[in-house]
Amino acid sequence: MSETERDVDRRIGVVIVDDDALVRVGLVMMMGGAPDVRVLAEAEDGSAVQELVERHAPDVVLMDIRMPTVDGLTATERLRALPDPPEVLVLTTFDADEHVLRALRAGAAGFLLKDTPPEEIVESVRRVARGFPVLSPNVTRRLMDRVAQSDQGGRADRARARLSLLNARETEVAVAVGEGRSNADIAARLFLSVPTVKTHVSSVLTKLDLNNRVQIALLVHDARLLDEG
């Protein structure tokens, strides 16, 4: 899609990747009912998604996890390594927590259960297109509990070493993000303005080479900072 075409069509461009044809049909129907969203392309395996992304420049990729040749986790890692990657919204089930963690560490903007109501799926696409992660507090806590149960290969030490790049205020903000607090909550807690909190969050993302708040939260939990206080 050319820059001129982008300017003319402001709808959120979506690529759907799922090996189940019925799931793809259902997702296309959901997206088709939203006036501000359009489906640019479909793929039945992760091996095809990078070419589609480079051709169509979507805003969001809806990505299944289990696919026969290249799974959604590998495809997500490849996409997020591109110079100007789309947001990735992973489609999954609760019995795949470890897979979801890998996807979030790779930079996925969040995940959805496949039985999520259609209107919530569409709204989630809108949210990630605007740069907001899609994770409910209950699901976030479940994932963080899983992180806390494993510290293989000195992950806590490595996470603390990365967080040492932050100054004291940025560390406070990062910990608050790890607690699941909004910018407004963090501002009230630390006696800062919301714009100042946003600036600190942006600085944390830049210094740690992260994509979104979910990755900040995972790093904080890896470092066991919440367990210490």
C-alpha distance (Angstrom), angle and dihedral (degrees) to the residues before:
residue distance angle dihedral
M1 . . .
S2 3.79 . .
E3 3.80 124.2 .
T4 3.81 88.7 -108.7
E5 3.79 91.1 54.5
R6 3.81 89.9 48.4
D7 3.79 90.7 53.5
V8 3.81 92.4 49.9
D9 3.81 96.1 46.3
R10 3.80 111.5 49.3
R11 3.80 94.8 172.7
I12 3.80 118.7 121.9
G13 3.79 108.0 -96.7
V14 3.81 115.2 -139.0
V15 3.80 134.0 -170.6
I16 3.81 116.3 -162.4
V17 3.81 119.8 -150.0
D18 3.81 117.8 -173.8
D19 3.80 133.1 127.2
D20 3.81 91.7 -141.9
A21 3.81 108.7 87.8
L22 3.81 92.1 -159.6
V23 3.81 91.5 54.3
R24 3.79 90.1 50.2
V25 3.80 91.4 50.3
G26 3.79 90.9 50.0
L27 3.79 92.7 49.2
V28 3.80 92.1 48.0
M29 3.81 89.6 52.4
M30 3.82 91.2 49.2
M31 3.79 93.2 49.7
G32 3.81 91.4 43.8
G33 3.78 90.5 60.6
A34 3.82 92.3 60.0
P35 3.82 115.3 83.0
D36 3.81 92.9 -152.6
V37 3.83 97.4 49.3
R38 3.78 132.1 68.0
V39 3.81 133.1 -179.5
L40 3.80 110.8 -126.3
A41 3.80 99.5 -177.9
E42 3.80 146.2 -18.2
A43 3.80 132.9 -137.5
E44 3.78 132.3 -173.0
D45 3.80 96.0 -153.9
G46 3.78 139.1 32.8
S47 3.79 90.5 -119.0
A48 3.82 90.2 74.1
V49 3.78 100.9 44.3
Q50 3.81 101.1 83.6
E51 3.80 92.4 56.1
L52 3.82 90.4 48.8
V53 3.79 91.7 48.9
E54 3.79 92.3 50.1
R55 3.81 90.5 48.2
H56 3.81 100.2 43.9
A57 3.84 104.3 24.6
P58 3.84 95.7 -143.3
D59 3.77 123.7 -166.0
V60 3.82 93.7 -139.9
V61 3.80 136.2 22.7
L62 3.80 117.7 -156.4
M63 3.81 101.6 -150.4
D64 3.78 129.8 -166.5
I65 3.82 116.2 -149.4
R66 3.79 104.5 -144.7
M67 3.81 113.1 57.3
P68 3.81 129.3 148.3
T69 3.83 105.4 -116.7
V70 3.81 109.7 16.9
D71 3.80 113.9 14.3
G72 3.78 123.2 -139.5
L73 3.80 93.7 -106.2
T74 3.78 93.7 57.8
A75 3.80 90.6 42.7
T76 3.81 90.4 51.2
E77 3.79 92.0 51.7
R78 3.80 90.3 50.4
L79 3.80 93.6 48.0
R80 3.79 95.0 47.7
A81 3.80 89.2 52.8
L82 3.82 90.9 61.7
P83 3.84 118.3 104.7
D84 3.82 94.4 -112.2
P85 3.81 105.2 17.6
P86 3.80 126.5 -173.5
E87 3.77 120.6 -122.1
V88 3.81 112.2 -93.6
L89 3.79 122.5 -143.1
V90 3.80 110.7 -168.8
L91 3.81 121.8 -144.1
T92 3.79 111.2 -145.4
T93 3.81 149.6 135.0
F94 3.81 130.8 -114.7
D95 3.81 92.8 -103.8
A96 3.81 90.9 69.2
D97 3.81 101.9 64.2
E98 3.79 93.9 136.7
H99 3.81 89.8 53.0
V100 3.77 91.5 49.8
L101 3.81 90.7 52.0
R102 3.78 90.6 53.4
A103 3.80 90.8 49.7
L104 3.82 92.2 49.4
R105 3.79 91.9 48.2
A106 3.80 87.5 52.3
G107 3.80 90.2 56.3
A108 3.79 105.2 -93.9
A109 3.80 111.1 159.2
G110 3.79 92.5 -133.0
F111 3.75 142.4 -63.8
L112 3.78 141.7 -99.0
L113 3.76 133.0 -151.8
K114 3.78 111.3 -121.5
D115 3.80 91.0 -123.3
T116 3.82 92.4 57.1
P117 3.85 110.7 131.2
P118 3.82 112.1 -96.3
E119 3.80 95.0 -117.0
E120 3.82 90.1 54.1
I121 3.80 91.7 50.2
V122 3.80 90.7 53.0
E123 3.80 91.8 46.5
S124 3.80 90.0 49.1
V125 3.80 89.6 54.7
R126 3.80 88.5 52.5
R127 3.80 91.8 49.3
V128 3.78 96.9 50.7
A129 3.81 90.5 44.4
R130 3.83 86.5 58.8
G131 3.80 90.9 49.7
F132 3.81 100.1 -100.5
P133 3.82 120.3 130.3
V134 3.79 118.9 -124.8
L135 3.80 109.8 -133.9
S136 3.78 126.1 125.7
P137 3.84 116.9 -136.9
N138 3.81 92.1 -114.5
V139 3.78 93.1 51.2
T140 3.80 91.1 44.4
R141 3.79 90.6 53.8
R142 3.81 90.9 49.4
L143 3.78 91.1 52.6
M144 3.79 93.2 45.0
D145 3.80 90.3 51.1
R146 3.77 88.3 54.9
V147 3.81 90.6 50.3
A148 3.79 90.0 50.6
Q149 3.80 91.3 54.0
S150 3.79 94.0 59.2
D151 3.77 131.3 54.0
Q152 3.77 101.4 162.1
G153 3.79 118.8 170.2
G154 3.79 96.2 6.9
R155 3.78 94.5 -64.3
A156 3.81 91.7 159.3
D157 3.81 92.0 56.0
R158 3.79 92.1 47.9
A159 3.80 91.8 48.4
R160 3.80 92.0 50.3
A161 3.79 90.5 49.6
R162 3.81 90.0 54.3
L163 3.79 92.9 46.5
S164 3.80 89.8 52.0
L165 3.82 85.8 75.6
L166 3.81 88.0 73.0
N167 3.78 126.5 84.2
A168 3.81 120.4 -123.4
R169 3.80 96.2 -91.2
E170 3.80 93.2 46.3
T171 3.79 89.2 50.6
E172 3.82 90.5 53.1
V173 3.79 89.9 50.9
A174 3.81 92.1 47.2
V175 3.81 91.3 51.6
A176 3.81 90.3 49.4
V177 3.81 89.5 51.5
G178 3.81 87.3 51.2
E179 3.79 88.5 55.2
G180 3.80 88.5 57.5
R181 3.81 95.3 -110.6
S182 3.80 122.0 157.1
N183 3.80 122.0 -126.6
A184 3.79 89.5 -101.7
D185 3.82 91.5 52.0
I186 3.80 91.4 48.2
A187 3.81 91.3 48.7
A188 3.81 91.8 52.7
R189 3.78 93.2 45.3
L190 3.81 95.9 48.4
F191 3.81 96.8 34.6
L192 3.80 92.9 -116.9
S193 3.79 134.3 129.5
V194 3.81 118.0 -102.9
P195 3.85 91.7 -116.1
T196 3.81 89.1 53.6
V197 3.80 90.6 51.5
K198 3.81 89.8 50.3
T199 3.80 89.0 52.1
H200 3.80 91.2 51.2
V201 3.81 92.0 48.0
S202 3.81 90.0 50.9
S203 3.79 89.9 49.5
V204 3.81 91.4 50.5
L205 3.81 91.0 50.9
T206 3.79 91.4 49.3
K207 3.80 97.0 45.4
L208 3.80 93.3 46.9
D209 3.82 95.0 39.8
L210 3.80 92.2 -124.5
N211 3.80 130.6 149.6
N212 3.79 104.9 -144.8
R213 3.81 148.7 -4.9
V214 3.79 92.8 -87.1
Q215 3.79 90.2 64.2
I216 3.81 90.2 49.3
A217 3.80 89.4 53.0
L218 3.79 92.6 48.7
L219 3.80 91.6 50.1
V220 3.82 91.9 49.6
H221 3.79 90.3 50.5
D222 3.81 91.5 46.1
A223 3.81 87.6 55.0
R224 3.83 90.6 51.5
L225 3.80 90.3 -131.6
L226 3.79 92.9 142.8
D227 3.79 91.6 52.1
E228 3.77 89.0 58.4
G229 3.74 96.4 58.3
